[in-house]
C-alpha cells in the first residue's frame, strides 16, 4: 500500500477495503492513488492541497466550503496525487472503498 505512514487498512475482502487515513498538520503524503470509489467519513478536518505527480494543484480546500464532519459522502476514485495538510488540525478519515466486481 502506498503512503503507509498515513493509511491503515482496517478490513479488506473481495468486495470492499476499509482504510483509515490520518494526516497531521504540515505533513506531506507521498504520491498515491485511490483506485476505487468510496464512501468517505471525515471525522476531523483541516485544509489540504492535493497535487498531481508534477506538482500542479488539483484541489486547494482553502478555496472551497468545509466538508460536513461525521456525515458519509461519496467520493469517486482518485488518480495519482499527493496531499499536504496546510491547516492547523489533523485530517482523520475512514474510506469504505467499493471494489469493482467482475461477473
Backbone as JSON, one array per atom type, in Angstrom:
{
  "sequence": "XXXXXXXXXXXXXXXXXXXXXXXXXXXXXXXXXXXXXXXXXXXXXXXXXXXXXXXXXXXXXXXXXXXXXXXXXXXXXXXXXXXXXXXXXXXXXXXXXXXXXXX",
  "N": [[0.84, -1.18, 0.0], [0.53, 2.18, -0.84], [1.91, 5.11, 0.73], [2.06, 4.27, 3.56], [2.49, 5.38, 6.08], [0.42, 7.04, 6.53], [-1.95, 5.78, 5.89], [-4.02, 3.13, 6.92], [-5.06, -0.15, 6.57], [-8.09, -1.3, 7.63], [-9.88, -3.31, 7.21], [-10.39, -5.83, 4.76], [-11.74, -7.45, 1.95], [-12.9, -9.4, -0.88], [-14.78, -7.64, -1.86], [-14.82, -5.08, -0.61], [-12.67, -2.51, 0.78], [-11.55, -1.14, 3.75], [-10.23, 1.81, 4.83], [-8.28, 3.66, 7.05], [-7.33, 6.98, 7.39], [-4.86, 9.24, 8.41], [-3.6, 12.47, 8.68], [-1.3, 14.54, 9.82], [-0.87, 18.03, 10.88], [0.98, 19.98, 8.55], [2.09, 17.79, 7.31], [3.19, 15.99, 4.44], [1.81, 13.82, 2.24], [3.03, 11.12, 0.37], [2.98, 10.57, -3.25], [0.17, 8.78, -4.35], [-2.64, 6.63, -5.15], [-6.25, 6.39, -5.18], [-7.83, 3.87, -6.06], [-10.4, 2.86, -6.2], [-13.85, 3.88, -6.0], [-15.44, 5.38, -3.12], [-17.2, 5.36, 0.05], [-16.93, 8.04, 2.08], [-15.96, 9.06, 5.27], [-15.46, 11.78, 7.18], [-13.86, 12.51, 10.03], [-12.26, 14.31, 11.53], [-11.08, 17.5, 10.44], [-8.93, 19.43, 8.36], [-7.52, 22.03, 6.39], [-6.36, 21.21, 3.09], [-4.02, 20.65, 0.4], [-4.17, 19.2, -2.7], [-2.06, 17.64, -4.97], [-0.97, 16.91, -8.33], [1.26, 14.36, -9.74], [3.24, 15.94, -10.95], [3.29, 18.23, -9.49], [1.31, 20.11, -9.87], [-1.51, 21.97, -8.77], [-4.38, 20.3, -7.82], [-6.51, 20.51, -6.1], [-7.4, 22.88, -3.7], [-8.42, 23.23, -0.62], [-8.77, 25.49, 0.88], [-10.07, 27.23, -0.64], [-12.61, 26.33, -0.91], [-15.82, 25.2, 0.34], [-15.97, 24.01, 3.66], [-16.06, 20.53, 4.45], [-18.8, 18.5, 5.73], [-18.57, 17.18, 8.93], [-18.45, 13.81, 10.17], [-20.42, 12.82, 8.49], [-21.41, 10.66, 6.11], [-20.16, 10.59, 2.75], [-20.01, 10.43, -0.85], [-17.22, 9.54, -2.8], [-15.46, 9.65, -5.76], [-13.05, 7.5, -7.44], [-9.55, 8.35, -7.25], [-6.96, 9.77, -9.22], [-3.31, 9.41, -9.48], [-1.79, 11.28, -6.88], [-0.53, 13.67, -4.47], [-0.78, 14.8, -1.07], [-0.96, 17.64, 1.01], [-1.26, 18.64, 4.3], [-2.33, 21.66, 5.07], [-3.49, 23.07, 7.05], [-4.31, 23.86, 10.54], [-5.07, 21.62, 12.0], [-5.62, 18.03, 12.49], [-6.19, 15.74, 9.85], [-8.53, 13.27, 9.65], [-9.87, 10.4, 8.57], [-12.17, 7.84, 7.38], [-12.4, 5.54, 4.82], [-14.59, 3.63, 2.92], [-13.91, 1.63, 0.56], [-15.21, 0.66, -2.54], [-14.81, -2.14, -4.28], [-14.31, -2.97, -7.71], [-16.54, -5.16, -9.27], [-16.35, -8.22, -10.98], [-18.07, -10.03, -13.37]],
  "CA": [[0.0, 0.0, 0.0], [1.26, 3.45, -0.9], [1.76, 6.03, 1.86], [1.65, 3.51, 4.75], [2.55, 6.19, 7.3], [-0.83, 7.8, 6.65], [-3.1, 4.93, 5.58], [-4.05, 1.83, 7.57], [-6.19, -0.98, 6.15], [-8.79, -1.84, 8.8], [-10.6, -4.52, 6.78], [-10.4, -6.0, 3.3], [-12.13, -8.71, 1.33], [-13.0, -9.26, -2.33], [-15.78, -6.63, -2.22], [-14.54, -3.75, -0.06], [-11.49, -2.28, 1.61], [-11.8, -0.04, 4.68], [-8.95, 2.44, 5.07], [-8.23, 4.8, 7.97], [-6.3, 7.94, 6.97], [-4.5, 10.32, 9.34], [-2.59, 13.37, 8.15], [-1.03, 15.58, 10.82], [-0.57, 19.34, 10.3], [2.28, 20.14, 7.91], [2.53, 16.54, 6.71], [3.01, 15.77, 3.01], [1.61, 12.4, 1.93], [3.62, 10.86, -0.95], [2.07, 10.26, -4.37], [-0.57, 7.53, -4.26], [-3.95, 6.68, -5.79], [-7.4, 5.72, -4.58], [-8.28, 3.3, -7.33], [-11.82, 2.54, -6.15], [-14.7, 4.88, -5.36], [-15.65, 5.03, -1.71], [-17.98, 6.15, 0.99], [-15.93, 8.74, 2.88], [-16.4, 9.63, 6.53], [-14.45, 12.69, 7.7], [-14.07, 12.67, 11.47], [-11.67, 15.62, 11.84], [-10.74, 18.14, 9.18], [-8.0, 20.55, 8.26], [-7.36, 22.32, 4.97], [-5.35, 20.44, 2.37], [-3.74, 20.9, -1.01], [-3.92, 17.96, -3.45], [-1.2, 17.92, -6.12], [-0.69, 15.79, -9.23], [2.67, 13.96, -9.61], [4.12, 17.0, -11.44], [3.23, 19.36, -8.57], [0.21, 21.03, -10.19], [-2.6, 21.92, -7.79], [-5.66, 19.72, -8.24], [-7.53, 20.98, -5.17], [-6.97, 23.63, -2.53], [-9.67, 23.36, 0.13], [-8.91, 26.83, 1.45], [-10.92, 27.97, -1.58], [-13.89, 25.62, -1.02], [-16.58, 25.08, 1.58], [-15.51, 22.9, 4.5], [-16.98, 19.39, 4.42], [-19.52, 18.2, 6.97], [-17.94, 16.12, 9.69], [-19.25, 12.66, 10.6], [-21.53, 12.65, 7.54], [-20.88, 9.92, 4.96], [-20.31, 11.18, 1.42], [-19.47, 9.61, -1.93], [-16.03, 10.07, -3.47], [-15.0, 8.84, -6.89], [-11.64, 7.13, -7.37], [-8.66, 9.49, -7.48], [-5.72, 9.44, -9.92], [-2.12, 9.68, -8.66], [-1.74, 12.6, -6.26], [0.0, 13.8, -3.11], [-1.61, 15.68, -0.25], [-0.3, 18.34, 2.12], [-2.15, 19.24, 5.29], [-1.9, 23.05, 5.21], [-4.25, 23.69, 8.13], [-3.78, 23.7, 11.9], [-5.54, 20.41, 12.68], [-5.4, 16.71, 11.92], [-7.18, 15.15, 8.95], [-8.78, 11.92, 10.15], [-10.99, 9.9, 7.78], [-12.32, 6.43, 7.07], [-12.96, 5.32, 3.49], [-15.04, 2.27, 2.59], [-13.7, 1.55, -0.89], [-16.03, -0.35, -3.2], [-14.01, -2.73, -5.35], [-15.04, -3.33, -8.92], [-16.9, -6.57, -9.34], [-16.29, -8.8, -12.32], [-19.01, -11.15, -13.49]],
  "C": [[0.89, 1.24, 0.0], [0.96, 4.28, 0.35], [1.33, 5.32, 3.15], [1.74, 4.29, 6.06], [1.25, 6.93, 7.56], [-2.08, 6.96, 6.46], [-2.95, 3.57, 6.28], [-5.27, 1.07, 7.08], [-6.8, -1.6, 7.39], [-9.48, -3.15, 8.49], [-10.49, -4.61, 5.27], [-10.88, -7.39, 2.96], [-12.27, -8.47, -0.16], [-13.97, -8.16, -2.77], [-15.42, -5.22, -1.78], [-13.16, -3.73, 0.61], [-11.8, -1.05, 2.46], [-10.43, 0.51, 5.1], [-9.11, 3.62, 6.03], [-7.07, 5.68, 7.54], [-6.12, 8.99, 8.06], [-3.4, 11.14, 8.71], [-2.43, 14.51, 9.17], [-0.71, 16.91, 10.15], [0.85, 19.39, 9.74], [2.79, 18.9, 7.19], [2.24, 16.52, 5.21], [2.93, 14.26, 2.79], [2.17, 12.15, 0.54], [2.56, 10.52, -2.0], [1.48, 8.86, -4.19], [-1.88, 7.69, -5.03], [-5.0, 6.13, -4.84], [-8.13, 5.12, -5.77], [-9.75, 2.91, -7.35], [-12.61, 3.71, -5.57], [-14.99, 4.44, -3.93], [-16.74, 5.86, -1.07], [-16.96, 6.71, 1.96], [-16.57, 9.32, 4.13], [-15.25, 10.46, 7.08], [-14.76, 12.95, 9.16], [-13.47, 13.96, 11.99], [-11.1, 16.17, 10.54], [-9.73, 19.25, 9.37], [-7.82, 20.82, 6.77], [-6.21, 21.53, 4.36], [-5.18, 20.96, 0.96], [-3.43, 19.55, -1.63], [-3.18, 18.33, -4.73], [-1.09, 16.7, -7.02], [0.8, 15.46, -9.12], [3.67, 15.01, -10.09], [4.11, 18.24, -10.55], [2.17, 20.39, -8.88], [-0.92, 20.86, -9.18], [-3.86, 21.37, -8.43], [-6.81, 20.25, -7.38], [-6.84, 21.72, -4.04], [-8.22, 23.93, -1.73], [-9.82, 24.69, 0.85], [-9.81, 27.69, 0.58], [-12.29, 27.31, -1.76], [-14.58, 25.62, 0.34], [-16.08, 23.87, 2.36], [-16.52, 21.77, 4.45], [-17.69, 19.23, 5.76], [-18.83, 17.02, 7.65], [-18.95, 15.04, 10.06], [-20.5, 12.46, 9.77], [-20.99, 11.9, 6.32], [-21.15, 10.64, 3.65], [-19.66, 10.24, 0.4], [-18.25, 10.31, -2.52], [-15.63, 9.12, -4.58], [-13.54, 8.47, -6.68], [-10.79, 8.35, -7.72], [-7.41, 9.03, -8.2], [-4.51, 9.73, -9.03], [-2.07, 11.13, -8.18], [-0.96, 12.52, -4.95], [-0.89, 14.79, -2.38], [-0.72, 16.35, 0.8], [-1.36, 18.94, 3.02], [-1.62, 20.64, 5.57], [-2.64, 23.79, 6.32], [-3.66, 23.38, 9.49], [-4.13, 22.38, 12.58], [-5.18, 19.14, 11.94], [-6.53, 16.35, 10.96], [-7.31, 13.69, 9.36], [-10.04, 11.4, 9.45], [-11.01, 8.38, 7.75], [-12.99, 6.34, 5.71], [-13.37, 3.86, 3.36], [-15.0, 2.2, 1.07], [-14.5, 0.38, -1.46], [-15.25, -0.89, -4.38], [-14.9, -3.07, -6.54], [-15.32, -4.83, -8.91], [-16.86, -7.03, -10.77], [-17.21, -10.0, -12.37], [-18.38, -12.33, -14.18]]
}
